């Protein structure tokens, strides 16, 4: 969705969070819920990670409400965010989209190579994320969840004129996509959240059975 829409949604979420104490478990309604510093299940609960410090789950803004996707933030979804993709199956999409929409984000295929997954992520940002410029900074092999995975580094300029950096670490396991993605404003927020992202990637495990 365009950044103006993202901004409006984010403002609403931040306002709701402020009204009920961000991440609190008290009374009232909040668009956020606290992530404790312990091992937690994410997405469809097939992946377990250890949060290195308190984060906040938030209602989806960029990725829509897909069961296999979960979003976290520290300082608000327009400044920093981590997304978990867990067990996305062949023929499924990271977002909900109508078949009649002229511009489509490609669906995931179980035989996708890392460059094809990277192209799918770029399409997501360009078609639905409001990116007016997207640059791939690197794509390299990286072990993930005990499998031969990949690491994608990129940056993008959105129509709100803010540069953001991103890193996605993922793997296709048993024909399903598992991915952890960090996206943050390039100034300050990227550097401050990257260590947390790396800790989450290192801690990630699959729940068997």
Residue pairs with C-beta under 8 A, 6 or more apart in sequence:
1 62
1 128
1 129
1 130
2 130
2 159
3 130
3 158
3 159
3 160
4 159
4 160
6 61
6 62
6 77
6 78
6 129
6 130
7 78
7 160
9 61
10 61
10 76
10 77
10 78
12 31
13 31
13 32
13 58
13 59
13 61
13 77
14 31
14 76
16 29
16 30
16 31
17 23
17 30
17 31
17 32
17 56
17 58
19 28
19 29
19 30
20 26
20 27
20 28
20 29
20 30
21 28
21 30
22 30
22 32
22 56
23 30
23 32
23 33
23 34
23 54
23 56
24 30
24 34
25 33
25 34
31 58
31 59
32 56
32 57
32 58
32 59
32 73
33 56
33 57
34 54
34 56
34 57
35 51
35 54
35 55
35 56
35 57
35 72
36 51
36 54
37 50
37 51
37 52
37 53
37 54
38 50
38 51
39 48
39 49
39 50
39 203
40 48
40 49
40 50
40 51
41 47
41 48
41 207
42 48
42 49
42 70
42 84
42 86
43 67
43 68
43 69
43 70
43 84
43 85
43 86
43 87
44 67
44 68
44 86
44 87
45 86
45 207
46 86
46 87
46 206
46 207
47 84
47 86
47 87
47 145
47 178
47 204
47 205
47 206
47 207
48 204
48 205
48 206
48 207
49 84
49 180
49 200
49 203
49 204
49 205
50 199
50 200
50 203
51 196
51 200
52 195
52 196
52 199
52 200
53 196
55 72
55 73
55 74
55 82
55 196
56 72
56 73
56 74
57 70
57 71
57 72
58 71
58 72
58 73
58 77
58 81
59 65
59 71
60 66
60 69
60 71
61 71
61 77
62 71
62 77
62 81
62 83
62 128
62 129
62 183
63 69
63 71
63 83
63 94
63 95
64 95
64 96
65 96
66 93
66 94
66 95
66 96
68 85
68 86
68 87
68 88
68 92
69 83
69 84
69 85
69 86
69 88
69 94
70 83
70 84
70 86
71 77
71 81
71 82
71 83
71 84
72 81
72 82
72 83
72 84
73 79
73 80
73 81
73 82
74 80
74 192
74 193
74 196
75 189
78 160
78 162
78 185
79 184
79 185
79 189
80 182
80 183
80 184
80 185
80 189
80 190
80 192
80 193
81 182
81 183
81 184
82 180
82 181
82 182
82 183
82 193
82 196
82 197
82 200
83 179
83 180
83 181
83 183
84 179
84 180
84 181
85 94
85 170
85 177
85 178
85 179
85 180
85 181
86 178
87 176
87 177
87 178
88 94
88 108
88 176
88 177
88 178
88 179
89 108
89 110
89 175
89 176
90 108
90 109
90 110
90 175
90 176
91 107
91 108
91 109
92 107
92 108
93 105
93 106
93 107
93 108
94 105
94 108
94 120
94 124
95 105
95 124
95 128
97 104
97 105
97 128
103 127
104 127
105 120
105 123
105 124
105 127
105 128
106 119
106 120
106 123
108 117
108 120
108 177
109 116
110 172
110 175
110 176
112 120
112 172
112 177
114 139
114 141
114 149
114 150
114 152
115 139
117 150
117 152
117 170
117 172
117 177
117 179
118 136
118 139
118 150
118 152
118 168
121 152
121 154
121 168
121 181
122 134
122 136
122 154
125 131
125 134
125 156
126 134
129 156
129 158
130 158
130 159
130 160
131 156
131 157
131 158
132 157
132 158
132 159
133 156
133 157
134 154
134 155
134 156
134 157
135 154
135 155
135 156
136 152
136 153
136 154
137 153
137 154
137 155
138 151
138 152
138 153
139 150
139 151
139 152
139 153
140 150
140 151
141 148
141 149
141 150
141 151
142 149
142 150
142 151
142 169
143 149
144 150
144 169
144 170
144 171
144 178
144 201
144 204
145 171
145 173
145 178
145 204
145 205
145 206
146 206
147 171
147 172
147 173
148 171
149 169
149 170
149 171
150 169
150 170
150 171
151 167
151 168
151 169
152 166
152 167
152 168
152 169
152 170
153 165
153 166
153 167
154 165
154 166
154 167
154 168
155 163
155 164
155 165
155 166
155 186
156 163
156 164
156 166
157 163
157 164
158 164
162 185
162 186
163 185
163 186
163 187
164 183
164 184
164 185
164 186
164 190
165 183
165 184
165 186
165 190
166 181
166 182
166 183
166 184
167 181
167 182
167 194
167 197
168 179
168 180
168 181
168 182
169 179
169 180
169 181
169 201
170 177
170 178
170 179
170 180
170 181
171 177
171 178
171 179
172 178
173 206
178 206
180 197
180 200
180 201
180 204
182 193
182 194
182 197
184 190
184 192
184 193
184 194
